[in-house]
Amino acid sequence: MPTWAAETSSNQTELSEHGLPRASAVPGGIAILPLASATSPQPVAYFQGRRLMVLSHQGQWTALVGLALSTAPGQYHIRVQQAGRANYHVAFSVRDKRYRTQRLRIKNKRFVDPSTEDLKRIWKEKALIQSYFRHYIKQDHPIQAFVRPTPGRRSSSFGLRRIFNGKARKPHSGMDIAAAAGTPVQAPATGTVIAVGDYFFNGRSVFIDHGQGLISMFCHLRKVSVQPGQTIQRRDRLGEVGATGRVTGPHLHWSVSLNDARVDPALFLNAATKSK
């Protein structure tokens, strides 16, 4: 369980009108909850043991709650502590959402039925990737409206129930953008590169921490142009679209994680941007 220590900040992170992701309290979505006046000390909030992003928006401290795809519909609450008052809870509801099914054919059968040696590597990489998604920087970067990381057609949307070669696998935890190999991939927002690697399923990948538990992952890259520890700005080049890892062709897989819950990247894009 987290330590419920009161915390204040003189450098409040202002959430612009164009920087607030769209609220969608469904599995794979985001609940946006007002907490208290922004003239009061900054609250600290948690959901299911994970610290939440808390930002100042329209004169109020606001909590952003990432909801995993496994979240069941129903009533939930977050726990909040703020200097000068007792701990309190803020309740919210999660609605149901049904995602479509996508059937894919993978030529390399190792990516559907991995060998024993492959499984050892996969489990090791899974633990490593999980640690990146749980990364948390208290001194966050101001959140921005995200830009699309690469041009192209959205070939697979978030949340699709996936079947590879007739076998059901985990739902799709990101957005796929089909583009030619070598197409530049850019940072959707300011952040810090926390990891770069080459993984069994994800291929060459980059992880960016945008602050307060907001993490982006970019997979299947042909080329990586950044290194761990590097501070990047919005639209900085991260690498190039490729076809490494488990793929059916060149594309970018983009995942967004908030408080260790994979959420729909489209919620961070405005309507004009996400349709391109």
Helices and strands as residue ranges (DSSP letters): E 30-37, E 44-47, E 50-51, E 53-57, E 60-66, E 74-82, E 85-94, E 101-104, G 109-111, H 116-133, E 153-156, E 161-164, E 167-168, E 175-178, E 184-186, E 191-199, E 203-211, E 214-224, E 231-232, E 237-241, E 251-258, E 261-263, G 265-268, H 271-274
